[in-house]
Amino acid sequence: METITLKVNDNVFDKFQWLINHFSKNEIDIVNDIDRSKLSPKDFDYISNEQMDKLQQISQDFKQGNKEDFEEYAI
């Protein structure tokens, strides 16, 4: 069984719950019911796959000695 995390707009949340309730426990199971009143915008910070790929490339470049785009700071 696959696990996914969804962010559902408040305008359709009731419809989404209605849909989920039409599946059996063998088909869909809510594994982590979230108290929405405790959420803040920082709970939804993420980095896209494109940004992650770019950061990994920068890291590889640095490890391979390509340090021309980096500055060293002495404290």
N, CA, C and O atoms as a GROMACS GRO file, in nm:
protein
  300
    1MET      N    1   0.085  -0.117   0.000
    1MET     CA    2   0.000   0.000   0.000
    1MET      C    3   0.089   0.124   0.000
    1MET      O    4   0.186   0.130   0.076
    2GLU      N    5   0.058   0.221  -0.084
    2GLU     CA    6   0.132   0.346  -0.092
    2GLU      C    7   0.081   0.444   0.013
    2GLU      O    8  -0.036   0.439   0.051
    3THR      N    9   0.170   0.533   0.060
    3THR     CA   10   0.131   0.638   0.153
    3THR      C   11   0.158   0.772   0.088
    3THR      O   12   0.265   0.795   0.033
    4ILE      N   13   0.058   0.861   0.093
    4ILE     CA   14   0.074   0.994   0.037
    4ILE      C   15   0.029   1.098   0.140
    4ILE      O   16  -0.047   1.067   0.231
    5THR      N   17   0.077   1.220   0.124
    5THR     CA   18   0.033   1.332   0.206
    5THR      C   19  -0.033   1.432   0.113
    5THR      O   20   0.023   1.469   0.010
    6LEU      N   21  -0.150   1.477   0.150
    6LEU     CA   22  -0.225   1.571   0.068
    6LEU      C   23  -0.254   1.698   0.146
    6LEU      O   24  -0.275   1.694   0.267
    7LYS      N   25  -0.255   1.808   0.077
    7LYS     CA   26  -0.302   1.934   0.133
    7LYS      C   27  -0.431   1.966   0.060
    7LYS      O   28  -0.430   1.990  -0.061
    8VAL      N   29  -0.542   1.966   0.132
    8VAL     CA   30  -0.673   1.982   0.071
    8VAL      C   31  -0.729   2.119   0.109
    8VAL      O   32  -0.731   2.156   0.227
    9ASN      N   33  -0.774   2.193   0.009
    9ASN     CA   34  -0.832   2.325   0.031
    9ASN      C   35  -0.954   2.314   0.122
    9ASN      O   36  -1.032   2.219   0.111
   10ASP      N   37  -0.970   2.412   0.211
   10ASP     CA   38  -1.083   2.411   0.304
   10ASP      C   39  -1.217   2.406   0.232
   10ASP      O   40  -1.313   2.350   0.283
   11ASN      N   41  -1.223   2.465   0.112
   11ASN     CA   42  -1.349   2.470   0.037
   11ASN      C   43  -1.396   2.332  -0.007
   11ASN      O   44  -1.515   2.312  -0.030
   12VAL      N   45  -1.306   2.237  -0.019
   12VAL     CA   46  -1.343   2.103  -0.066
   12VAL      C   47  -1.313   1.994   0.036
   12VAL      O   48  -1.329   1.876   0.006
   13PHE      N   49  -1.272   2.031   0.155
   13PHE     CA   50  -1.233   1.931   0.254
   13PHE      C   51  -1.349   1.836   0.288
   13PHE      O   52  -1.329   1.715   0.297
   14ASP      N   53  -1.469   1.891   0.304
   14ASP     CA   54  -1.584   1.805   0.336
   14ASP      C   55  -1.612   1.706   0.224
   14ASP      O   56  -1.643   1.590   0.250
   15LYS      N   57  -1.600   1.752   0.100
   15LYS     CA   58  -1.620   1.662  -0.014
   15LYS      C   59  -1.512   1.554  -0.019
   15LYS      O   60  -1.538   1.439  -0.052
   16PHE      N   61  -1.390   1.595   0.016
   16PHE     CA   62  -1.280   1.499   0.017
   16PHE      C   63  -1.304   1.392   0.123
   16PHE      O   64  -1.284   1.273   0.098
   17GLN      N   65  -1.346   1.434   0.242
   17GLN     CA   66  -1.376   1.337   0.348
   17GLN      C   67  -1.490   1.244   0.304
   17GLN      O   68  -1.485   1.124   0.331
   18TRP      N   69  -1.590   1.300   0.238
   18TRP     CA   70  -1.700   1.219   0.189
   18TRP      C   71  -1.648   1.110   0.094
   18TRP      O   72  -1.688   0.994   0.103
   19LEU      N   73  -1.558   1.152   0.002
   19LEU     CA   74  -1.501   1.057  -0.092
   19LEU      C   75  -1.423   0.947  -0.021
   19LEU      O   76  -1.440   0.829  -0.050
   20ILE      N   77  -1.338   0.986   0.070
   20ILE     CA   78  -1.255   0.890   0.144
   20ILE      C   79  -1.342   0.789   0.219
   20ILE      O   80  -1.309   0.671   0.227
   21ASN      N   81  -1.453   0.836   0.273
   21ASN     CA   82  -1.541   0.748   0.351
   21ASN      C   83  -1.610   0.643   0.266
   21ASN      O   84  -1.672   0.552   0.321
   22HIS      N   85  -1.602   0.652   0.134
   22HIS     CA   86  -1.665   0.554   0.047
   22HIS      C   87  -1.572   0.437   0.011
   22HIS      O   88  -1.607   0.352  -0.070
   23PHE      N   89  -1.456   0.435   0.071
   23PHE     CA   90  -1.362   0.324   0.053
   23PHE      C   91  -1.357   0.241   0.180
   23PHE      O   92  -1.380   0.292   0.290
   24SER      N   93  -1.326   0.116   0.165
   24SER     CA   94  -1.314   0.029   0.283
   24SER      C   95  -1.178   0.050   0.350
   24SER      O   96  -1.087   0.108   0.291
   25LYS      N   97  -1.165   0.001   0.471
   25LYS     CA   98  -1.038   0.010   0.544
   25LYS      C   99  -0.927  -0.068   0.473
   25LYS      O  100  -0.809  -0.036   0.491
   26ASN      N  101  -0.962  -0.166   0.394
   26ASN     CA  102  -0.863  -0.242   0.317
   26ASN      C  103  -0.810  -0.161   0.200
   26ASN      O  104  -0.700  -0.188   0.150
   27GLU      N  105  -0.887  -0.061   0.155
   27GLU     CA  106  -0.848   0.019   0.041
   27GLU      C  107  -0.777   0.149   0.080
   27GLU      O  108  -0.676   0.185   0.020
   28ILE      N  109  -0.830   0.217   0.180
   28ILE     CA  110  -0.774   0.345   0.226
   28ILE      C  111  -0.779   0.349   0.377
   28ILE      O  112  -0.879   0.313   0.438
   29ASP      N  113  -0.671   0.394   0.436
   29ASP     CA  114  -0.666   0.409   0.581
   29ASP      C  115  -0.599   0.542   0.614
   29ASP      O  116  -0.491   0.571   0.563
   30ILE      N  117  -0.662   0.622   0.697
   30ILE     CA  118  -0.601   0.747   0.740
   30ILE      C  119  -0.502   0.711   0.851
   30ILE      O  120  -0.541   0.670   0.960
   31VAL      N  121  -0.374   0.728   0.821
   31VAL     CA  122  -0.270   0.683   0.914
   31VAL      C  123  -0.224   0.792   1.010
   31VAL      O  124  -0.167   0.764   1.114
   32ASN      N  125  -0.250   0.918   0.973
   32ASN     CA  126  -0.206   1.027   1.059
   32ASN      C  127  -0.307   1.140   1.048
   32ASN      O  128  -0.291   1.229   0.964
   33ASP      N  129  -0.409   1.137   1.131
   33ASP     CA  130  -0.510   1.242   1.130
   33ASP      C  131  -0.449   1.366   1.194
   33ASP      O  132  -0.403   1.361   1.308
   34ILE      N  133  -0.449   1.477   1.122
   34ILE     CA  134  -0.382   1.599   1.166
   34ILE      C  135  -0.483   1.695   1.226
   34ILE      O  136  -0.590   1.716   1.170
   35ASP      N  137  -0.447   1.754   1.340
   35ASP     CA  138  -0.527   1.860   1.399
   35ASP      C  139  -0.496   1.989   1.323
   35ASP      O  140  -0.393   2.051   1.347
   36ARG      N  141  -0.584   2.027   1.232
   36ARG     CA  142  -0.557   2.141   1.144
   36ARG      C  143  -0.542   2.272   1.219
   36ARG      O  144  -0.480   2.364   1.168
   37SER      N  145  -0.597   2.282   1.340
   37SER     CA  146  -0.587   2.407   1.415
   37SER      C  147  -0.444   2.433   1.462
   37SER      O  148  -0.410   2.546   1.496
   38LYS      N  149  -0.360   2.330   1.463
   38LYS     CA  150  -0.222   2.343   1.510
   38LYS      C  151  -0.122   2.365   1.397
   38LYS      O  152  -0.002   2.375   1.422
   39LEU      N  153  -0.169   2.373   1.272
   39LEU     CA  154  -0.080   2.390   1.158
   39LEU      C  155  -0.047   2.537   1.134
   39LEU      O  156  -0.127   2.626   1.161
   40SER      N  157   0.073   2.559   1.085
   40SER     CA  158   0.114   2.693   1.046
   40SER      C  159   0.176   2.686   0.908
   40SER      O  160   0.206   2.576   0.861
   41PRO      N  161   0.197   2.800   0.841
   41PRO     CA  162   0.258   2.796   0.707
   41PRO      C  163   0.393   2.726   0.703
   41PRO      O  164   0.426   2.665   0.602
   42LYS      N  165   0.471   2.734   0.810
   42LYS     CA  166   0.602   2.668   0.809
   42LYS      C  167   0.590   2.516   0.801
   42LYS      O  168   0.687   2.448   0.764
   43ASP      N  169   0.473   2.461   0.836
   43ASP     CA  170   0.452   2.316   0.826
   43ASP      C  171   0.451   2.269   0.681
   43ASP      O  172   0.460   2.149   0.654
   44PHE      N  173   0.440   2.363   0.587
   44PHE     CA  174   0.428   2.328   0.447
   44PHE      C  175   0.548   2.372   0.366
   44PHE      O  176   0.542   2.373   0.243
   45ASP      N  177   0.656   2.410   0.431
   45ASP     CA  178   0.778   2.445   0.359
   45ASP      C  179   0.831   2.319   0.290
   45ASP      O  180   0.830   2.211   0.348
   46TYR      N  181   0.876   2.336   0.168
   46TYR     CA  182   0.933   2.224   0.096
   46TYR      C  183   1.028   2.277  -0.009
   46TYR      O  184   1.031   2.396  -0.038
   47ILE      N  185   1.103   2.187  -0.065
   47ILE     CA  186   1.192   2.222  -0.175
   47ILE      C  187   1.152   2.135  -0.293
   47ILE      O  188   1.131   2.014  -0.279
   48SER      N  189   1.140   2.197  -0.409
   48SER     CA  190   1.097   2.123  -0.527
   48SER      C  191   1.208   2.029  -0.573
   48SER      O  192   1.324   2.044  -0.534
   49ASN      N  193   1.172   1.934  -0.656
   49ASN     CA  194   1.270   1.841  -0.712
   49ASN      C  195   1.373   1.916  -0.795
   49ASN      O  196   1.492   1.883  -0.794
   50GLU      N  197   1.327   2.019  -0.868
   50GLU     CA  198   1.418   2.098  -0.950
   50GLU      C  199   1.520   2.172  -0.864
   50GLU      O  200   1.639   2.175  -0.896
   51GLN      N  201   1.474   2.231  -0.753
   51GLN     CA  202   1.566   2.299  -0.662
   51GLN      C  203   1.663   2.200  -0.598
   51GLN      O  204   1.781   2.231  -0.582
   52MET      N  205   1.614   2.082  -0.562
   52MET     CA  206   1.699   1.980  -0.501
   52MET      C  207   1.806   1.935  -0.599
   52MET      O  208   1.922   1.918  -0.561
   53ASP      N  209   1.769   1.914  -0.725
   53ASP     CA  210   1.866   1.875  -0.828
   53ASP      C  211   1.974   1.981  -0.844
   53ASP      O  212   2.092   1.949  -0.857
   54LYS      N  213   1.934   2.108  -0.843
   54LYS     CA  214   2.029   2.218  -0.858
   54LYS      C  215   2.126   2.222  -0.740
   54LYS      O  216   2.246   2.242  -0.758
   55LEU      N  217   2.074   2.204  -0.619
   55LEU     CA  218   2.161   2.204  -0.500
   55LEU      C  219   2.258   2.085  -0.502
   55LEU      O  220   2.374   2.099  -0.463
   56GLN      N  221   2.210   1.970  -0.547
   56GLN     CA  222   2.298   1.854  -0.556
   56GLN      C  223   2.409   1.877  -0.658
   56GLN      O  224   2.523   1.836  -0.636
   57GLN      N  225   2.376   1.943  -0.770
   57GLN     CA  226   2.477   1.973  -0.870
   57GLN      C  227   2.580   2.071  -0.815
   57GLN      O  228   2.700   2.054  -0.839
   58ILE      N  229   2.536   2.172  -0.743
   58ILE     CA  230   2.628   2.269  -0.680
   58ILE      C  231   2.720   2.197  -0.583
   58ILE      O  232   2.840   2.224  -0.578
   59SER      N  233   2.664   2.107  -0.505
   59SER     CA  234   2.743   2.031  -0.408
   59SER      C  235   2.848   1.946  -0.479
   59SER      O  236   2.964   1.942  -0.436
   60GLN      N  237   2.809   1.878  -0.586
   60GLN     CA  238   2.903   1.795  -0.661
   60GLN      C  239   3.014   1.880  -0.723
   60GLN      O  240   3.131   1.843  -0.720
   61ASP      N  241   2.975   1.996  -0.779
   61ASP     CA  242   3.075   2.087  -0.838
   61ASP      C  243   3.177   2.128  -0.733
   61ASP      O  244   3.298   2.128  -0.760
   62PHE      N  245   3.130   2.164  -0.614
   62PHE     CA  246   3.219   2.207  -0.507
   62PHE      C  247   3.313   2.094  -0.466
   62PHE      O  248   3.433   2.116  -0.447
   63LYS      N  249   3.257   1.974  -0.451
   63LYS     CA  250   3.339   1.859  -0.410
   63LYS      C  251   3.445   1.824  -0.515
   63LYS      O  252   3.550   1.771  -0.482
   64GLN      N  253   3.416   1.855  -0.642
   64GLN     CA  254   3.511   1.825  -0.749
   64GLN      C  255   3.608   1.940  -0.774
   64GLN      O  256   3.685   1.938  -0.870
   65GLY      N  257   3.605   2.041  -0.686
   65GLY     CA  258   3.703   2.147  -0.695
   65GLY      C  259   3.660   2.271  -0.770
   65GLY      O  260   3.738   2.366  -0.779
   66ASN      N  261   3.541   2.275  -0.822
   66ASN     CA  262   3.490   2.393  -0.892
   66ASN      C  263   3.437   2.491  -0.788
   66ASN      O  264   3.318   2.492  -0.757
   67LYS      N  265   3.528   2.574  -0.735
   67LYS     CA  266   3.491   2.663  -0.625
   67LYS      C  267   3.491   2.810  -0.668
   67LYS      O  268   3.492   2.898  -0.583
   68GLU      N  269   3.489   2.836  -0.798
   68GLU     CA  270   3.496   2.974  -0.847
   68GLU      C  271   3.374   3.057  -0.810
   68GLU      O  272   3.384   3.179  -0.798
   69ASP      N  273   3.259   2.993  -0.791
   69ASP     CA  274   3.137   3.067  -0.756
   69ASP      C  275   3.118   3.080  -0.605
   69ASP      O  276   3.015   3.131  -0.560
   70PHE      N  277   3.217   3.035  -0.526
   70PHE     CA  278   3.204   3.038  -0.381
   70PHE      C  279   3.301   3.138  -0.322
   70PHE      O  280   3.411   3.158  -0.375
   71GLU      N  281   3.262   3.202  -0.212
   71GLU     CA  282   3.349   3.291  -0.140
   71GLU      C  283   3.373   3.233  -0.002
   71GLU      O  284   3.282   3.178   0.060
   72GLU      N  285   3.495   3.245   0.046
   72GLU     CA  286   3.525   3.202   0.182
   72GLU      C  287   3.514   3.322   0.274
   72GLU      O  288   3.560   3.431   0.241
   73TYR      N  289   3.454   3.300   0.387
   73TYR     CA  290   3.442   3.406   0.485
   73TYR      C  291   3.520   3.367   0.610
   73TYR      O  292   3.504   3.257   0.664
   74ALA      N  293   3.601   3.458   0.654
   74ALA     CA  294   3.677   3.436   0.778
   74ALA      C  295   3.606   3.509   0.891
   74ALA      O  296   3.571   3.626   0.879
   75ILE      N  297   3.587   3.440   0.998
   75ILE     CA  298   3.519   3.501   1.114
   75ILE      C  299   3.621   3.548   1.216
   75ILE      O  300   3.584   3.602   1.320
   0.00000   0.00000   0.00000
